[in-house]
Amino acid sequence: MRILGIDPGLRVTGFGVIGRDGQRLQYVTSGCVRTRDAGEMAERLRTILEGIAQVIATHRPELVAIEKVFVNVNPHSSLLLGQARGAAMCAAVLANLPVSEYTPGQVKQAVVGKGNARKEQVQAMVKRLLGLTGDPSPDAADALACAICHAHGGMGLGALPTRGLRMRRGRLS
């Protein structure tokens, strides 16, 4: 299974594609879609849409994992980030791919083991988990981390057979 992770941003949208074979994760590709700072908003969103669509067409992921937008101190920045995220999601939806969403804390928890990890820690763990020889850029590392988060979630409790099991006081029995 191939998973496309996306770290949305208006200036730089990171992407990362990994393969999952059982419990083994394999690096496929990663990079960034960059927009011009001075460009019109519609053109910047088009660049993100077309860039992610190209990644999808080239690497044929089966699903997409994307970071949720968190509310910044500046509401205007949150709105702009939301628009970039929407453009990236549209590329996935137009390719008929399912989209899963994760908060930054969920991604960090899945990759580093703590939800308040620093960017450098995420980069280091992504490098280690995927056996990379060099450090991915911060935006690509965040996108790869999002894909890893989805891959780990798919192998966690959600993948356990639950037929015939009941919950008792927060435990399976």
N, C-alpha and C positions, 0 to 999 in steps of 0.2 A: 504494500500500500504506500502511495506517495502522498505526503502532506505538505501543503504550502502554508507557511506561516507569514503573517504580515504585521509589521509594526508601522501603523499609519502616521504620516506627518505631511504637512503642507509643503514644506521645503524638501524634505527627504523622507521617502517611504521605503522602509527596509523590507526585503523579502528573503525567504529561505525555504528551500525544498529539501525534505529528507525522505528517506525510504524507511519503512518499518517491515521487518520480516520476523515475526514472532516477537521476541524481546530485543532483537538486535536493531539498532538504529544505524542508518547509513547516510552520510552527507551526499547530496546531489548537486546543489548549487546555492548560491546566495549573492546578494548585491543590493543595490539601491536604485530607486527611480527618483531622479532629481528634477525639480521644477525651477523655472527662472523666478527669482525673487520679485522682479519688477513686472512680471507678466500679469495679464488680466486673470481674475479668479477662474473664469470659465475655462481658459486655456490651461491653467495649472491643473485643474481637476481633470481635464481631458488627457493631459500628460500622464497623470496617475492611472486613470482608467486604461489607457492604451498600453502603458508600461506593464501593468499587472496582467492585462489580457495577453500580452506577448509572452510573459513568463508562463502563463497557463497553457498557451498553445504550444510552446516549445517543450515543456517538461511534463505535461499531462498529469497534474496531481488529481487525486480522487476526492479530496476534500480540502477545505481551507480553515485555518485557525487564525483569528485576528484579535488583537488587543482591544479591549473596551476603552472608551474615552473616559478619563477621570476629569472631574471638574477642577480647573485651575483657579487660581486667585483671580485671574482676569477672565471674565465670561466671554469676551470677544475671542480670545485665544482658544477657548473650549469650542466655540462655534466653528471656527476655522478648522480645527483638528477634526471635528465631527464631519465636516464636509469632505475632507481628505479621506477619512475612514469610509464614508458613504461611497465615494468614487471607487475605492479599492473593492468594497463589497459588491458593487454593481458589476465589476469585471467577473467576479466569481459567480454571481447569480446569472449573468448572461451566458456563462459557460455551463449552466445547470449543475453547479457544484454545491454541495451542502456547506454551510458556514457555521462554525462554532466560535463562540466569543469567550474570552478570558480576561479577567482584570489583571493589571500589572502585578498585583500581589500574588494571584494564583500562579502566574507564570514563574515568578521568582521562587515561590515555594516549591513548585514542581522541579525546577532545575537546580536551585542552590540549596533548598531545604529551609529557607526562611524568607518570608514575604517582604522583608525590608532590605533585601540584599542590594549592594551597590552595583552599578553598571559593570565595573571591572570584575566583580565576582561572577556576574552572569556571563561575561565574555570568557572568563577562564573555564567555567564549567561547561559551556557550550563547546569550547575547543577540546576539552577532555572527553566529554561524552561522545563527540562525533569523531574523535581521533584526528583533528585537524593539525597541520604542521605550523600554521600561522594563526594569528588572532584575526577573527572577522571584524569588520568595522562595527562600531557600537549599534548602529541601526540594523545591520544584517544579523548581528548576534541576538538582538532582541526578537527579530522575526524568527530566527532558528529556534530560540528559546520557546516561542509561542507554539511552534510546530512540535517541539519536544514535549511541551506541556500536554498537548492533545494526545500525543503518542503514549505518554505515561498514563493519562486518564483512561485511555482505551484499554490499558492492560491492568488497571486497578480494580476496585470493587465493581465497577460497571461491567467488567468483562467476566465476572464470576457467575457461574450458573446459580440461579436462585430458586429454581423450581423446587417446590416442596419445603422450602425454608421459610421460617417465620421470624419476625422481629419481636424480641422480648426485651423490654427495658434497654433499648438502644443496642442490643446484640443480636446477631443471627443465631438461631438455634435449630 
